[in-house]
Amino acid sequence: MGYGCHHTGVRAEHTEHRHDHRCAPRIESGCEQFATAGVAQQITVGDDGQGQTHYWRIGGMDCPSCAGKIETAVRRLPGVLSAEVRFATERLQVQLTPEATSDAVEEAIRAAGFTPLGEQSTGQSTEQASTATPVPLWQEYASILTLLALMLAAAAASLFAPGAAPPLFTLATLWGLWPIGRKALQLARSGSPFSIETLMTVAAFGALLLGETAEAAMVLLLFLIGEKLESLAAHKARKGVKALMALVPDQALRVTATGLEEVTAASLRPDDEIEVHPGGRLPVDGVLLTGLAAFDESAVTGESLPVDRSRGERLAAGSLLVDVAVRVRVTSTPGNNTIDRILHLMEQAESNRAPIARFIERFSRWYTPAMILAAALVALAPPLLLAADWATWTYRGLVLLLIGCPCALVISTPAAVTSALASASRMGILIKGGAALEQLGKIDTLAFDKTGTLTKGEPQLQELIIYPPFERKQVLSLAAGLEAGSHHPLARALVAAAGAEGIAPETLLHRRTLPGAGIESEWQGQPLLICTPVHLTTTRPTAEQQATIDRLRAEAHTLVVLVVGNHIAALFALSDPLRDDAKAGVAALQALGIRCLMLTGDHQTAAAHIADTLGIDYHAELSPQDKLEQLINLGRTRQLAMVGDGINDAPALKQASVGIAMGQGTDVALDSA
């Protein structure tokens, strides 16, 4: 379909570039190109006067605490001015003095238990970098499966040969303890002596000394399972990040003096000219050089309908071209386009963690040394100060270590939380743990995205105005005939509307797309045209028709006109309708004393109409960064949750105390929530 709809006023000055279907992501300014998970790559970006900044991608991080361990290990090195790890994108940024070497940083990463498998220069292609060999499933779970098999064998022996059970449980404990103890030793050498792995090692040894071999093996099994679940969750989250980076194509068609040349998106520089064909996404931010074209910008702005862009307007990377081939002048540098910025915002939001996350981090820093110190005092103080029995108090010190093990805390999860999570699951609501549930109970403000959250996320025919002598069946058939085969959302809505009433599309020959304007054909010897009202040229609406157009526009509808001959045959009013339960849901939240507001990238008219219908406040025409700033400001005074479904919502979902993603939303939104 050649026509567009509302103009969003989208801001295209932010963010990132990147990535092909092989999911070998490139992240960060300087056009760093990253390989697949498990590969650490170092890219030198530049010298800012204080030191040279280097970037690595780190494989093997299962949880945010891993990031802290890597930072601790790297910061201890001479010549390191700063080190920061962003868990969501697996990125390590290090600032080094000229005397320091990147080899020392990689060695520190290895010493902390995170093994770099290779190094990549900025000139290397992502395909060359994608050399990590997938680990077979049986090998990935071999440690846990072997430990489980040994424990089952020991349990069976306790029934038929009781004397063999303790040695088998001891063997199982030693098997499970080997990887944990080795990791604890690595972390101790790299500057993190009081890690959870250290506590697990001491607790398991204590259980062996107490003769509680079965308990020691069970604690290790639970810990290893927990580690594996964290690893799976981290892997799933990074799949969402890769999906975000996949919005930007890896290749582009650059216009040269001799014609079109296929180049990598990373090689494009400001003022280069590229050509994009319908169905393709923009690899860069740019300025439109072609007269008029429609773009689907939902990935960036959240607006459900394509927007018209005219010559000279700015375009955001990741936007999908709907109708005609265009030429674009590049304005962004590599690694600094719109999708890049969304990734950077996600990283920043991750660093601005919710209060409970910051508390857990502080708690973990002193919990392990405090438990070891408490156990040592229990074991040593009574015998030394009160001449108590050494064996008794040593036993009690070891018992304290064992019950202080983190797995004991996991096992003691309150039944109420477990019950709440199960009840929510039965209603189709997935909650990522008791901490999120606890925070959800404290919120007093709920911010909603509009498209796909409060609305259904797809345009539908809301009102059809027919002018004599034409009839409803006739105009729907003609509109569907003109739009048949088009992938434009408005075209699909018109075809669907005809199909819902059992009306077959009219067979029309010689259809012709008018770039950026509409589609024309012939019917019964008369010219036939479908377009938006602004693209009417020879046919002018009557005063009555113009009044109807103004009314429908005020109600936030997108309008399509069917012209037969020189007469307007019908006006189609389309819009993204509210979800059936949106009004009742918002009213129920307000009855609980929760303030509701809408944050959307859509235009003011559509946002105002939806907000007035629901009776809530709103902010419109927001970029992802604007949404993030709104969340930060609101979060200073209120307990805030954010509901969204799109890629543009991901930074805000991470920033909020609680992020809530719609089930049919993008992977990035689901993993950010």
C-alpha positions as CSV (number, residue, x, y, z in Angstrom):
1,M,0.0,0.0,0.0
2,G,1.5,3.3,-1.0
3,Y,-0.1,5.6,1.6
4,G,1.0,6.2,5.1
5,C,-0.8,7.6,8.2
6,H,0.1,9.7,11.2
7,H,3.4,11.5,11.7
8,T,4.9,10.6,15.1
9,G,7.6,13.2,15.5
10,V,10.0,10.3,16.4
11,R,13.4,11.4,17.5
12,A,16.0,9.6,15.6
13,E,19.1,10.9,17.3
14,H,19.7,7.8,19.5
15,T,21.4,4.5,19.2
16,E,22.9,1.3,17.9
17,H,23.7,-0.7,14.9
18,R,23.9,-4.4,14.3
19,H,23.5,-7.8,13.5
20,D,22.6,-10.6,11.2
21,H,20.5,-13.8,11.4
22,R,23.5,-15.7,12.6
23,C,23.3,-13.8,15.9
24,A,26.9,-12.7,15.9
25,P,26.2,-9.3,17.6
26,R,28.1,-6.1,17.2
27,I,27.8,-3.8,20.1
28,E,29.1,-0.4,21.2
29,S,30.8,2.7,19.7
30,G,33.8,2.1,17.6
31,C,32.0,-0.6,15.7
32,E,33.1,-3.4,18.0
33,Q,32.0,-6.8,16.5
34,F,31.3,-9.5,18.9
35,A,31.3,-13.3,18.4
36,T,29.0,-15.8,19.8
37,A,28.6,-16.7,23.5
38,G,31.7,-18.2,25.0
39,V,34.1,-16.0,23.0
40,A,35.8,-13.0,24.6
41,Q,36.8,-10.4,22.1
42,Q,38.8,-7.3,22.7
43,I,38.3,-4.1,20.7
44,T,40.4,-0.9,21.2
45,V,38.3,2.2,20.8
46,G,40.5,5.2,21.5
47,D,42.4,7.3,24.0
48,D,40.4,10.0,25.9
49,G,43.5,11.6,27.4
50,Q,43.5,9.6,30.6
51,G,43.9,6.1,29.1
52,Q,42.9,3.8,26.3
53,T,39.4,2.2,26.4
54,H,39.1,-1.5,25.5
55,Y,36.0,-3.6,25.2
56,W,35.7,-7.4,25.6
57,R,32.8,-9.7,25.3
58,I,32.8,-12.2,28.1
59,G,31.3,-15.7,27.9
60,G,30.2,-17.9,30.8
61,M,28.5,-15.3,33.0
62,D,25.4,-16.9,34.6
63,C,24.3,-14.1,36.9
64,P,25.0,-10.5,37.7
65,S,27.3,-11.5,40.6
66,C,29.6,-12.9,38.0
67,A,30.0,-9.4,36.6
68,G,31.2,-8.2,40.0
69,K,33.7,-11.0,40.3
70,I,35.2,-10.1,36.9
71,E,35.4,-6.4,37.8
72,T,37.2,-7.2,41.0
73,A,39.7,-9.4,39.3
74,V,40.5,-6.8,36.6
75,R,40.6,-3.7,38.8
76,R,43.4,-5.3,40.9
77,L,45.7,-5.2,37.9
78,P,48.3,-2.5,37.6
79,G,47.5,0.1,34.9
80,V,43.8,-0.5,35.1
81,L,42.0,2.9,35.6
82,S,38.5,1.5,35.5
83,A,36.6,-1.7,34.7
84,E,32.9,-2.2,34.3
85,V,30.9,-5.2,33.2
86,R,27.3,-5.0,31.8
87,F,25.7,-8.4,32.3
88,A,22.9,-8.0,29.8
89,T,25.2,-7.6,26.9
90,E,28.2,-9.5,28.3
91,R,30.4,-6.5,27.8
92,L,33.5,-5.6,29.7
93,Q,34.8,-2.0,29.4
94,V,38.3,-1.4,30.7
95,Q,40.4,1.8,30.7
96,L,44.1,1.1,30.6
97,T,47.2,3.3,30.9
98,P,49.6,3.1,28.0
99,E,51.9,0.9,29.9
100,A,49.2,-1.8,30.6
101,T,48.6,-4.6,28.2
102,S,45.3,-6.3,27.2
103,D,47.0,-9.7,27.6
104,A,47.0,-9.1,31.4
105,V,43.3,-8.3,31.4
106,E,42.5,-11.6,29.5
107,E,44.7,-13.5,31.9
108,A,42.7,-12.0,34.9
109,I,39.5,-13.0,33.2
110,R,40.8,-16.6,32.9
111,A,42.0,-16.6,36.5
112,A,38.5,-15.6,37.6
113,G,37.0,-18.7,35.9
114,F,35.7,-17.0,32.7
115,T,37.8,-18.3,29.9
116,P,38.3,-16.2,26.7
117,L,38.4,-18.4,23.7
118,G,39.7,-15.9,21.1
119,E,40.4,-12.3,20.3
120,Q,39.0,-10.3,17.4
121,S,40.2,-7.1,15.7
122,T,37.7,-4.5,14.4
123,G,38.4,-5.5,10.8
124,Q,37.4,-9.1,11.3
125,S,34.0,-10.2,10.1
126,T,31.4,-11.5,12.4
127,E,31.2,-14.7,10.4
128,Q,34.9,-15.3,11.0
129,A,34.4,-14.5,14.7
130,S,31.6,-17.0,15.1
131,T,33.9,-19.9,15.9
132,A,32.6,-21.2,19.2
133,T,31.8,-24.8,19.0
134,P,28.4,-25.8,20.5
135,V,28.7,-28.0,23.5
136,P,26.7,-31.3,23.3
137,L,23.7,-31.5,25.6
138,W,24.9,-34.6,27.4
139,Q,28.3,-33.0,28.0
140,E,26.8,-29.7,29.3
141,Y,24.8,-31.6,32.0
142,A,27.3,-34.4,32.6
143,S,28.4,-33.1,36.0
144,I,24.9,-32.9,37.4
145,L,23.8,-36.2,35.9
146,T,26.8,-38.0,37.2
147,L,26.3,-36.6,40.7
148,L,22.6,-37.6,40.6
149,A,23.5,-41.1,39.4
150,L,26.0,-41.5,42.3
151,M,23.4,-40.3,44.8
152,L,20.7,-42.7,43.5
153,A,23.2,-45.5,43.7
154,A,24.0,-44.5,47.3
155,A,20.3,-44.3,48.1
156,A,19.8,-47.8,46.7
157,A,22.8,-49.2,48.6
158,S,21.3,-47.8,51.8
159,L,18.4,-50.2,51.3
160,F,20.3,-53.3,50.2
161,A,23.9,-52.8,51.4
162,P,23.9,-50.1,54.1
163,G,27.6,-50.3,54.6
164,A,28.3,-49.1,51.0
165,A,26.0,-46.1,51.2
166,P,28.4,-43.6,53.1
167,P,31.3,-44.2,50.7
168,L,29.1,-43.7,47.7
169,F,27.6,-40.5,49.2
170,T,31.2,-39.3,50.0
171,L,32.2,-40.0,46.4
172,A,29.2,-38.1,45.2
173,T,30.1,-35.1,47.4
174,L,33.7,-35.0,46.2
175,W,32.5,-35.3,42.6
176,G,30.1,-32.3,43.1
177,L,32.6,-30.4,45.1
178,W,35.4,-30.5,42.5
179,P,34.1,-27.8,40.1
180,I,32.7,-25.6,42.9
181,G,35.9,-25.8,45.0
182,R,38.0,-25.1,41.9
183,K,35.9,-22.0,41.1
184,A,36.2,-20.9,44.7
185,L,40.0,-21.1,44.5
186,Q,40.1,-19.2,41.3
187,L,37.9,-16.4,42.7
188,A,40.0,-16.2,45.9
189,R,43.2,-15.8,43.8
190,S,41.5,-13.1,41.7
191,G,40.3,-11.0,44.7
192,S,37.0,-12.5,45.7
193,P,37.8,-14.9,48.6
194,F,34.3,-14.7,50.2
195,S,32.2,-15.9,47.3
196,I,29.1,-18.2,47.5
197,E,31.4,-20.9,46.0
198,T,33.7,-20.5,49.1
199,L,30.8,-21.0,51.5
200,M,29.5,-24.0,49.5
201,T,33.0,-25.6,49.7
202,V,33.4,-25.0,53.4
203,A,29.9,-26.2,54.2
204,A,30.3,-29.4,52.1
205,F,33.6,-30.2,53.8
206,G,32.0,-29.5,57.2
207,A,29.1,-31.9,56.4
208,L,31.7,-34.6,55.5
209,L,33.5,-34.1,58.8
210,L,30.2,-34.4,60.6
211,G,29.5,-37.6,58.7
212,E,26.4,-36.1,57.0
213,T,27.4,-37.3,53.6
214,A,23.9,-37.5,52.2
215,E,23.1,-34.0,53.2
216,A,26.4,-32.7,51.7
217,A,25.7,-34.4,48.4
218,M,22.2,-33.0,48.3
219,V,23.3,-29.4,49.1
220,L,25.8,-29.6,46.2
221,L,23.2,-31.1,43.8
222,L,20.8,-28.2,44.6
223,F,23.5,-25.6,44.2
224,L,24.6,-27.0,40.8
225,I,21.0,-27.2,39.6
226,G,20.5,-23.6,40.7
227,E,23.6,-22.6,38.8
228,K,22.4,-24.3,35.6
229,L,19.0,-22.6,35.9
230,E,20.7,-19.3,36.1
231,S,22.8,-20.1,33.1
232,L,19.7,-21.1,31.1
233,A,18.0,-17.8,32.1
234,A,21.0,-15.8,31.1
235,H,21.2,-17.5,27.8
236,K,17.5,-16.9,27.1
237,A,17.9,-13.2,28.0
238,R,20.8,-12.8,25.6
239,K,18.7,-14.4,22.8
240,G,16.4,-11.4,23.3
241,V,19.3,-9.0,23.0
242,K,20.4,-10.7,19.8
243,A,16.9,-10.3,18.4
244,L,17.1,-6.6,19.1
245,M,20.4,-6.4,17.3
246,A,19.0,-8.4,14.4
247,L,16.7,-5.5,13.6
248,V,19.6,-3.9,11.8
249,P,20.8,-5.7,8.6
250,D,24.5,-6.7,8.3
251,Q,24.7,-5.5,4.7
252,A,23.7,-2.4,2.8
253,L,23.6,-1.2,-0.8
254,R,25.9,1.9,-1.1
255,V,25.4,4.2,-4.1
256,T,28.6,4.9,-5.9
257,A,29.6,6.6,-9.2
258,T,29.5,3.2,-11.0
259,G,26.2,2.0,-9.5
260,L,25.2,0.1,-6.4
261,E,27.8,-1.7,-4.3
262,E,27.0,-4.2,-1.5
263,V,29.0,-3.4,1.6
264,T,28.9,-4.2,5.3
265,A,26.8,-1.9,7.5
266,A,29.9,-1.4,9.6
267,S,31.7,0.3,6.7
268,L,29.1,3.0,6.2
269,R,30.1,6.5,7.3
270,P,28.2,9.8,7.5
271,D,27.3,11.3,4.2
272,D,27.4,8.0,2.4
273,E,24.3,7.3,0.2
274,I,22.5,4.0,0.4
275,E,19.5,2.4,-1.3
276,V,16.8,0.5,0.6
277,H,14.2,-1.7,-1.1
278,P,10.6,-2.4,0.2
279,G,10.6,-5.0,3.0
280,G,14.1,-4.0,4.1
281,R,15.2,-2.4,7.3
282,L,17.5,0.7,7.6
283,P,21.0,-0.3,8.7
284,V,21.8,3.2,9.9
285,D,20.2,6.5,11.0
286,G,19.8,8.8,8.0
287,V,18.0,11.4,6.0
288,L,15.5,10.5,3.3
289,L,16.5,11.7,-0.2
290,T,13.5,10.3,-2.0
291,G,10.3,12.3,-2.3
292,L,7.9,10.3,-0.1
293,A,7.8,6.8,1.5
294,A,6.1,5.0,4.3
295,F,8.0,3.4,7.2
296,D,7.0,1.0,9.9
297,E,8.8,2.5,13.0
298,S,7.1,0.3,15.6
299,A,10.4,-1.2,16.8
300,V,11.6,2.2,17.8
301,T,8.5,4.3,18.6
302,G,5.9,1.7,19.4
303,E,3.4,3.3,16.9
304,S,1.3,0.6,15.4
305,L,0.8,2.1,12.0
306,P,3.4,3.1,9.3
307,V,4.2,6.8,9.0
308,D,4.8,8.9,5.9
309,R,8.3,10.4,5.6
310,S,9.1,13.0,3.0
311,R,12.4,14.2,1.6
312,G,14.7,15.7,4.2
313,E,13.2,13.9,7.2
314,R,15.3,11.9,9.6
315,L,15.0,8.1,9.7
316,A,15.8,5.7,12.5
317,A,17.9,2.6,12.1
318,G,15.7,-0.5,12.3
319,S,12.7,1.1,10.6
320,L,11.0,-1.1,8.0
321,L,10.4,0.3,4.6
322,V,6.8,-0.5,3.5
323,D,6.2,0.6,-0.1
324,V,8.8,2.0,-2.5
325,A,12.6,1.8,-3.0
326,V,14.3,4.9,-1.4
327,R,17.7,6.5,-1.1
328,V,19.0,7.6,2.2
329,R,22.0,9.7,3.3
330,V,23.8,8.2,6.3
331,T,24.0,10.4,9.4
332,S,25.1,8.0,12.1
333,T,28.6,6.7,12.8
334,P,29.1,2.9,13.2
335,G,27.9,1.7,16.6
336,N,26.0,4.9,17.3
337,N,22.6,4.6,15.7
338,T,19.1,4.2,17.1
339,I,19.1,0.5,17.9
340,D,22.6,0.9,19.5
341,R,21.3,3.5,21.8
342,I,18.4,1.3,22.9
343,L,21.0,-1.3,23.9
344,H,23.0,1.3,25.7
345,L,19.9,2.4,27.6
346,M,19.2,-1.2,28.6
347,E,22.8,-1.4,30.0
348,Q,22.3,1.9,31.9
349,A,19.0,0.8,33.3
350,E,20.6,-2.4,34.4
351,S,23.3,-0.4,36.3
352,N,20.5,1.6,38.0
353,R,19.1,-1.5,39.8
354,A,16.0,-1.5,41.9
355,P,16.5,-1.1,45.7
356,I,15.9,-4.7,46.4
357,A,18.6,-5.7,43.9
358,R,21.1,-3.3,45.5
359,F,20.2,-4.7,48.9
360,I,20.8,-8.3,47.7
361,E,24.2,-7.3,46.3
362,R,25.2,-5.6,49.5
363,F,23.9,-8.6,51.5
364,S,25.9,-11.1,49.4
365,R,29.2,-9.1,50.1
366,W,29.1,-9.7,53.8
367,Y,26.9,-12.8,54.2
368,T,29.7,-15.3,53.4
369,P,32.4,-13.8,55.5
370,A,29.9,-13.3,58.3
371,M,28.8,-16.9,58.3
372,I,32.4,-18.1,58.3
373,L,33.3,-15.7,61.1
374,A,30.2,-16.8,63.1
375,A,31.1,-20.5,62.7
376,A,34.7,-19.8,63.7
377,L,33.5,-18.0,66.8
378,V,31.1,-20.8,67.8
379,A,33.9,-23.4,67.3
380,L,36.7,-21.4,69.1
381,A,35.3,-19.0,71.6
382,P,33.7,-21.4,74.2
383,P,36.7,-23.8,74.3
384,L,39.2,-20.9,74.6
385,L,37.2,-18.6,76.9
386,L,35.1,-21.1,78.9
387,A,37.2,-24.3,78.7
388,A,34.4,-26.0,76.9
389,D,34.7,-29.3,75.0
390,W,36.5,-28.8,71.7
391,A,34.8,-31.7,69.9
392,T,31.3,-30.5,70.9
393,W,31.8,-26.9,69.8
394,T,33.7,-27.7,66.7
395,Y,30.7,-29.9,65.7
396,R,28.4,-27.0,66.4
397,G,30.5,-24.6,64.4
398,L,30.3,-27.0,61.4
399,V,26.5,-27.3,61.9
400,L,26.2,-23.6,61.7
401,L,28.2,-23.5,58.4
402,L,25.9,-26.2,57.0
403,I,22.6,-24.5,57.9
404,G,24.0,-21.2,56.7
405,C,24.5,-22.6,53.2
406,P,22.5,-20.6,50.6
407,C,20.7,-23.8,49.5
408,A,19.2,-24.0,52.9
409,L,17.8,-20.5,52.3
410,V,16.4,-21.6,48.9
411,I,14.8,-24.7,50.4
412,S,13.1,-22.5,53.1
413,T,11.3,-20.3,50.5
414,P,8.0,-19.4,52.2
415,A,5.0,-21.5,51.2
416,A,3.0,-18.3,50.7
417,V,5.3,-17.1,47.9
418,T,5.3,-20.6,46.3
419,S,1.5,-20.7,46.4
420,A,1.2,-17.2,44.9
421,L,3.6,-18.0,42.0
422,A,1.6,-21.2,41.3
423,S,-1.7,-19.4,41.4
424,A,-0.4,-16.7,39.0
425,S,0.8,-19.4,36.6
426,R,-2.6,-21.0,36.5
427,M,-4.0,-17.6,35.4
428,G,-1.3,-17.3,32.7
429,I,0.9,-14.9,34.6
430,L,4.6,-15.9,35.0
431,I,6.4,-14.2,37.8
432,K,10.2,-14.5,38.0
433,G,10.5,-15.3,41.7
434,G,9.5,-14.1,45.1
435,A,11.5,-10.9,45.0
436,A,9.4,-9.6,42.0
437,L,6.2,-10.7,43.8
438,E,7.3,-8.8,46.9
439,Q,8.0,-5.6,44.9
440,L,4.8,-5.9,43.0
441,G,2.9,-5.7,46.3
442,K,4.5,-2.4,47.0
443,I,3.8,-0.5,43.8
444,D,1.6,2.6,43.8
445,T,2.0,3.7,40.2
446,L,1.6,1.6,37.0
447,A,2.9,3.0,33.7
448,F,1.6,1.4,30.5
449,D,2.9,1.4,26.9
450,K,0.0,1.9,24.5
451,T,0.4,-0.2,21.4
452,G,0.0,-3.9,22.1
453,T,-0.5,-3.3,25.8
454,L,-3.6,-1.2,26.2
455,T,-4.6,-1.7,22.6
456,K,-4.6,-4.8,20.4
457,G,-1.6,-3.7,18.4
458,E,-3.1,-4.0,14.9
459,P,-5.4,-1.6,13.0
460,Q,-9.0,-2.5,12.4
461,L,-11.8,-0.9,10.4
462,Q,-13.8,1.1,12.9
463,E,-16.2,3.1,10.8
464,L,-17.2,3.1,7.1
465,I,-18.9,6.1,5.6
466,I,-20.5,5.3,2.2
467,Y,-21.7,8.0,-0.3
468,P,-24.5,7.2,-2.8
469,P,-24.9,5.6,-5.3
470,F,-22.4,3.1,-3.9
471,E,-23.2,0.4,-1.4
472,R,-21.3,-1.2,1.5
473,K,-20.6,-4.5,-0.3
474,Q,-19.5,-2.7,-3.4
475,V,-16.9,-0.4,-1.7
476,L,-15.5,-3.1,0.5
477,S,-15.1,-5.4,-2.6
478,L,-13.3,-2.6,-4.5
479,A,-11.1,-1.7,-1.6
480,A,-10.1,-5.3,-1.0
481,G,-9.4,-5.7,-4.7
482,L,-7.1,-2.8,-4.8
483,E,-5.3,-3.9,-1.6
484,A,-5.1,-7.6,-2.3
485,G,-1.6,-8.9,-1.8
486,S,-0.3,-5.8,0.0
487,H,1.7,-6.2,3.2
488,H,0.8,-2.8,4.5
489,P,-1.1,-3.0,7.9
490,L,-3.9,-0.8,6.6
491,A,-4.2,-2.8,3.4
492,R,-4.5,-6.0,5.5
493,A,-7.1,-4.4,7.7
494,L,-9.3,-3.5,4.7
495,V,-8.9,-7.0,3.2
496,A,-9.8,-8.5,6.5
497,A,-12.8,-6.3,6.9
498,A,-14.2,-7.5,3.6
499,G,-13.4,-11.1,4.4
500,A,-15.2,-10.9,7.7
501,E,-18.4,-10.0,5.9
502,G,-17.9,-12.7,3.3
503,I,-17.2,-10.2,0.5
504,A,-14.8,-11.3,-2.2
505,P,-12.2,-8.8,-3.5
506,E,-13.0,-7.4,-6.9
507,T,-10.8,-8.6,-9.7
508,L,-8.9,-5.5,-10.9
509,L,-6.4,-5.4,-13.8
510,H,-3.6,-3.0,-14.3
511,R,-3.2,-2.0,-10.6
512,R,-0.4,0.6,-10.1
513,T,1.2,1.7,-6.9
514,L,1.7,5.5,-6.6
515,P,4.9,5.8,-4.6
516,G,4.1,7.1,-1.1
517,A,0.5,8.0,-2.1
518,G,-1.8,5.1,-2.9
519,I,-3.0,2.5,-5.5
520,E,-4.9,3.2,-8.7
521,S,-6.7,1.0,-11.2
522,E,-9.8,1.0,-13.4
523,W,-13.3,-0.3,-12.8
524,Q,-16.1,-0.3,-15.4
525,G,-14.2,2.2,-17.5
526,Q,-13.7,4.6,-14.6
527,P,-10.5,5.5,-12.8
528,L,-10.2,3.9,-9.4
529,L,-8.0,5.3,-6.5
530,I,-7.4,4.4,-2.9
531,C,-5.3,6.8,-0.8
532,T,-5.3,9.0,2.3
533,P,-7.2,12.3,2.1
534,V,-4.0,14.4,2.0
535,H,-3.1,12.6,-1.3
536,L,-6.3,13.6,-3.1
537,T,-5.4,15.8,-6.1
538,T,-8.1,16.1,-8.7
539,T,-11.0,15.1,-6.5
540,R,-11.9,17.5,-3.6
541,P,-14.2,16.5,-0.7
542,T,-17.4,18.4,-0.3
543,A,-18.0,20.5,2.8
544,E,-20.0,17.7,4.4
545,Q,-17.2,15.2,3.6
546,Q,-14.5,17.5,5.0
547,A,-16.5,17.9,8.2
548,T,-16.6,14.1,8.5
549,I,-12.9,13.8,7.8
550,D,-12.1,16.4,10.5
551,R,-14.3,14.6,13.0
552,L,-12.7,11.2,12.4
553,R,-9.3,12.7,12.6
554,A,-10.1,14.3,16.0
555,E,-11.1,10.8,17.2
556,A,-7.6,9.6,16.3
557,H,-8.6,7.5,13.3
558,T,-6.4,6.9,10.3
559,L,-8.4,7.7,7.1
560,V,-8.5,6.0,3.7
561,V,-10.5,7.3,0.8
562,L,-11.9,5.3,-2.1
563,V,-12.4,7.4,-5.2
564,V,-14.4,6.2,-8.2
565,G,-14.2,8.4,-11.2
566,N,-14.2,11.9,-9.8
567,H,-16.4,11.1,-6.8
568,I,-15.5,10.0,-3.3
569,A,-17.3,6.6,-2.8
570,A,-16.3,5.8,0.8
571,L,-14.3,6.9,3.8
572,F,-12.6,4.1,5.8
573,A,-11.8,5.0,9.4
574,L,-9.2,2.7,10.9
575,S,-7.5,2.6,14.3
576,D,-5.8,0.4,16.8
577,P,-8.7,-0.5,19.2
578,L,-8.5,-0.9,22.9
579,R,-8.3,-4.4,24.3
580,D,-11.6,-5.7,25.5
581,D,-10.6,-5.7,29.1
582,A,-8.4,-2.6,29.2
583,K,-11.0,-0.2,30.6
584,A,-12.1,-2.7,33.3
585,G,-8.5,-3.5,34.2
586,V,-7.5,0.1,34.6
587,A,-10.6,0.8,36.7
588,A,-9.8,-2.1,39.0
589,L,-6.2,-0.8,39.5
590,Q,-7.5,2.7,40.3
591,A,-9.9,1.2,42.8
592,L,-6.9,-0.3,44.6
593,G,-5.4,3.2,44.8
594,I,-2.8,2.6,42.0
595,R,-2.2,5.6,39.8
596,C,-2.2,4.6,36.1
597,L,-0.5,6.5,33.3
598,M,0.4,5.9,29.6
599,L,3.9,6.4,28.1
600,T,3.9,6.0,24.3
601,G,5.8,6.8,21.2
602,D,2.6,7.3,19.3
603,H,1.4,10.8,18.3
604,Q,-0.5,13.2,20.6
605,T,-4.0,12.7,19.0
606,A,-4.1,8.9,19.3
607,A,-2.6,9.0,22.8
608,A,-5.0,11.6,24.0
609,H,-8.0,9.7,22.7
610,I,-6.9,6.4,24.4
611,A,-6.1,8.2,27.6
612,D,-9.4,10.1,27.8
613,T,-11.3,6.8,27.1
614,L,-9.5,5.1,30.0
615,G,-9.4,8.1,32.3
616,I,-5.6,8.1,32.8
617,D,-2.7,10.6,32.4
618,Y,-0.4,10.2,29.4
619,H,2.9,11.3,27.8
620,A,3.1,10.9,24.0
621,E,5.8,11.0,21.2
622,L,8.4,9.5,23.6
623,S,11.6,7.9,22.3
624,P,13.0,5.0,24.3
625,Q,15.3,7.4,26.1
626,D,12.4,9.7,26.9
627,K,10.5,6.7,28.4
628,L,13.5,5.8,30.5
629,E,13.9,9.4,31.8
630,Q,10.2,9.5,32.7
631,L,10.6,6.2,34.7
632,I,13.7,7.6,36.5
633,N,11.9,10.8,37.5
634,L,8.7,9.0,38.6
635,G,10.8,6.4,40.5
636,R,12.3,9.0,42.7
637,T,9.0,9.5,44.6
638,R,6.9,6.5,43.8
639,Q,7.0,2.7,43.7
640,L,6.7,2.1,40.0
641,A,5.9,-0.8,37.7
642,M,6.0,-0.6,33.9
643,V,3.9,-2.7,31.4
644,G,5.1,-3.0,27.8
645,D,5.5,-5.3,24.9
646,G,7.9,-3.8,22.4
647,I,11.6,-3.4,21.9
648,N,11.3,0.3,22.6
649,D,10.0,-0.5,26.1
650,A,13.0,-2.7,27.1
651,P,15.1,0.1,28.8
652,A,12.0,1.3,30.8
653,L,11.1,-2.3,31.8
654,K,14.6,-2.7,33.2
655,Q,14.5,0.6,35.0
656,A,11.2,0.1,36.8
657,S,11.0,-1.6,40.2
658,V,8.9,-4.2,38.5
659,G,8.8,-4.8,34.7
660,I,5.7,-6.5,33.3
661,A,5.8,-7.8,29.7
662,M,2.8,-8.8,27.6
663,G,2.9,-12.5,26.7
664,Q,2.8,-11.9,23.0
665,G,5.4,-9.2,23.2
666,T,8.9,-9.2,21.7
667,D,11.6,-11.5,23.2
668,V,13.6,-8.4,24.3
669,A,10.6,-7.0,26.3
670,L,10.0,-10.4,27.9
671,D,13.6,-10.8,28.9
672,S,13.9,-7.2,30.2
673,A,10.8,-7.5,32.4
